[in-house]
Each structure stands twice: as C-alpha cells, then as structure tokens.
C-alpha cells in the first residue's frame, strides 16, 4: 500500500495532538493534587456519580446536625428532669417523713411547709426550662410558657388547663403530642398525611408526662408539684391531719417512682441518639472515601502518568523532526 507524504503528515499531526492532550490532562491531574477531571466534559460518568455522592453527603451532614441539635435539646430535658427528681427525692425522704414526727409543733410544721413551697416553685421553674428560646416541656407549643402555678400553690396549669383535669388534657391531645424529626430512617407518610412513627424520631416530651397529671381513684392529684403544695397546706393547717398527710406522701412517692422511670427512658433515648450519630458519622467517612475514589487518582500515580505522557510527547516531537525536516528540494537531489 502506497503511503503518501501528505497522509503521513496528517496522521502524525493527529497523533501529536492526542499526545499533547494526554500530556496536558496528566499535567492537570498533578497540579490539582490528583483530581481526575477539571470539567464535566472530561469525564461525564465520574462527574455524574460524584454529583450523586455529594447530594448524599450533604443530606447526611444535615442529619448529623439534626441529631446533634436533638441531643442538645434532650440534654436540657435530662438536666431539668434530674433537678426535679433530686428535689422530689429530698421532699420524700426528708421533709415529708420528718414532718410526721409527733414532737413537731406548729412552728416546725410551718418551716417544713415553707421549704415544700420553695421546692414547689423550683420544680415549676425546671418544668419551664428552655433550649434555644423554646420551652422543652411544652409539647408542640415551644414558644409559650407551658406551666403556671396559682398564687396559693394549689393549682398547676399546663397550657391553660388544670393538670388535675385529665379528661380535658387528653381531649386536647396534650399528653401525646409528637414532634417528629427526620434522622435518615427513611421518613414515610401515611395516607392521612401523618408521619409513620417508625420512620422518624419523636423529640417531644410534654411536661405533664414528667410530673404526672389527673387524679387517682381516691381523688388525690397525681402531679408532684400539686402534691407538694397540698402537703404544705396540710402542714400549715391549725389542726394537723397526719392521716391525710400520709395519703399525700404515698401518692407523692408513687409519682417519684414514675419520674425515675421517665428518667431511665430518657437515658435509653440518649443511647439511641448516640448510636444514630455514630452511624451517620460512619456514613460520612464512607461517602468521603467514595467521592475521593470517583474524583481523584493517587498523586503518585498521577505524577507517574504525567512523566510517561511527557516522555511520549517528547518522543513524538523527535519523530516529527525527522519527518518534517524533509522538503521538496531534498527529493530533487
């Protein structure tokens, strides 16, 4: 087959151009610390995969931020509950039992009553604790103060409803309000537009579930704050009714047990959040590694590829010198 000079030069120019492109591409990878491509056009497949991975990475980062925020909120809840539990335990073990001492007179009982009312006020303050300007025990209405105590300390209101009025509280749904947070469990919605409980984390903790609400079968309040006020009232009475006082103590101790159980449940939720955060952080590391594999090459490999590309380009130039140096005059000799 006859190969003309024109065809030879044309093929050489095409190969030289390709060698130059390869050299520039290899040089670019070295200068960008091993980045596989500088524009989508250079590697559309890798760019598409990287884009998908980046979206997953950003969404995972949002989940991590959300979990950390919920953890901080729950830490505030746990701190407040521990304060209430500590105060309730003191009332149960010290003031309530000591007040029953038969040697105590009206003055001593009045002192105990004053202490009980101080603890009562402190428990209300803890129930109205905030996190980032939101009341943490207010259910779905974190913008408004959830608990208010009457001046005589005998009635506690939760969002305007007497905590002893169990029927009204349940009718309003205040005992079962949910605040669902998407943490990457595959958030799903039911046909009625409600969130599937297993697909999200419920960050709500209504305060009435912490200190109790309603009355028992004997008509005694189940709320620790109200019970503390009633106990103080019994101690302040001219005629001390030890039997009625013991009834209040018994219910108070039951409420304290429920509070301790609530505290333990909160600890379980804390462990769940920690394991969720660990999982998300592991996902973050994996996504970073995947992005690195798609977008980058090993720098040592990039330098080696550049050296070979440069060598091939230099060799092509030397070959070109031997081809292009011939002219028409050379063939006339």
Beta strands, then each sheet from edge to edge (+ up, - down):
strand 1: 130-131
strand 2: 134-135
strand 3: 147-149
strand 4: 156-158
strand 5: 161-162
strand 6: 180-181
strand 7: 201-202
sheet 1: 1+ 2-
sheet 2: 3+ 4- 5+
sheet 3: 6+ 7-
end
